[in-house]
């Protein structure tokens, strides 16, 4: 079995284990997802979901965000960390969306990367979750950890992980695969003490195979 076949087998098992694999951030509009992802940097999605209802109620439109006082936005996002930078980026991004993109979150990688605070992870999430773009690969810490353990990649470099997974994953499955990496990483394969006895893909995991029954199988 080659790496692509193994990747496809892992995709199928994860789909069976986690049939619902939507983004864990709550949003109703495309720009709300963009801002939520910015807030989620170095912060949990659960914390962001506690913050955003009041934030989106206070600024119910993109125009409201663009006109917002950054200091006031800081008060709403204070508890998610790095609040000054995040508040500044949100207001600046709102203005750029209105002034350069007709109030729409762009659907091209290069345009997304122009927005304040947006990197490839955020851009790929927008492309996959908002626009259903094939081959959108969201590389976060869960994705890097799990794909290295499984042996699908052999690098911690996010861009190299993204490019390798693009080559291995069925294009229409890549976005869901990345969301399932998050679910599996939280439930079964955390950084410390992975629960290999409960892992639906253990049979295809190179790290598990290399350590066998002695690997956390108490």
Secondary structure as GFF3:
##gff-version 3
##sequence-region A 1 218
A	DSSP	alpha_helix	3	17	.	.	.	ID=ss1
A	DSSP	alpha_helix	30	39	.	.	.	ID=ss2
A	DSSP	alpha_helix	45	58	.	.	.	ID=ss3
A	DSSP	alpha_helix	62	66	.	.	.	ID=ss4
A	DSSP	alpha_helix	70	77	.	.	.	ID=ss5
A	DSSP	three_ten_helix	78	80	.	.	.	ID=ss6
A	DSSP	alpha_helix	83	100	.	.	.	ID=ss7
A	DSSP	alpha_helix	109	114	.	.	.	ID=ss8
A	DSSP	alpha_helix	120	129	.	.	.	ID=ss9
A	DSSP	alpha_helix	141	150	.	.	.	ID=ss10
A	DSSP	alpha_helix	158	168	.	.	.	ID=ss11
A	DSSP	three_ten_helix	171	173	.	.	.	ID=ss12
A	DSSP	alpha_helix	174	187	.	.	.	ID=ss13
A	DSSP	three_ten_helix	196	198	.	.	.	ID=ss14
A	DSSP	three_ten_helix	202	204	.	.	.	ID=ss15
A	DSSP	alpha_helix	206	211	.	.	.	ID=ss16
A	DSSP	three_ten_helix	212	214	.	.	.	ID=ss17
###
